């Protein structure tokens, strides 16, 4: 049996947590191997005693990182503690190792076993797809609020047809915008039409091997001045050349006359809803992680093992 630790994310304003006490009923027979960071559910009004009542333990963050075999952190790929962890640990959370070469190097060098939530698939569907839908929906709502603009009566383009795009379309249409969705084979059409839109939403999974952009600086010059560009994916040097991640404190900036919103963890805005989505899935994989039992869905998310990158069709 392995000891599994649950820590709060270090990322700014990240308030999602991975496991709620209400989802621990089926975990009590090995809850003695589960350790939660002190104050883990404080922002939810959850006392440490609720985790302890389910048979789990609570401990300081430093102790968890030092002693637990498995570390569960929703934004583990952004964690500053990765370089301090002992070699051979197991990581469970959103990782996206293709996004940052420095993080990928650490993961490989330390021979971590990495299970990435973004890669876990069940019957052709992402296990954590509800969070991705929420990412698109919350990005649109927060961006428009920050910009002081209601979508009603506006024309909006959504790039992509995945779960994040679905959430963006939901928010825009509910608020009265006219929406056109562009798929992967319609990039040139989008570039031709870009000047027609008040709102542009990028929700595509970017291939890091691509060196071009769907929207480059030249294309952006043809967009409406003071249009709102909402980059849900916001990969640096990704689909939108001028995008780079922003924070909740400073979510907007202007480039080529277009207002950019590039917060890269928008589900945290609705952290209670997001955490309930996350917890209902995480509880399914605690047992195989702790006991070592085979689980094909968990295995579908293994991206690094023994210092080697496993080939995956990354999805978000």
Secondary structure, DSSP 8 states (H G I E B T S, - for coil): ---EEE----STT----S--GGG-GGGGGGGGGEEEETTTTGGGT--HHHHHHTT-EEE-HHHHHHH-SEEE-TTGGG-GGGGGS-TT-EEEE---TTT-HHHHHHHHHTT-EEEEGGG-EETTEETTHHHHHHHHHHHHHHHHHHHT---TT-EEEEE--SHHHHHHHHHHHHTT-EEEEE-GGGHHHHHHHGGG-SEEEE-----TT--S-SB-HHHHTTS-TT-EEEESS--TTSSBTT---B-STT-EEEETTEEEE-BS-GGGGGHHHHHHHHHHHHHHHHHHHHH----HHHHHTEEEETTEE-------
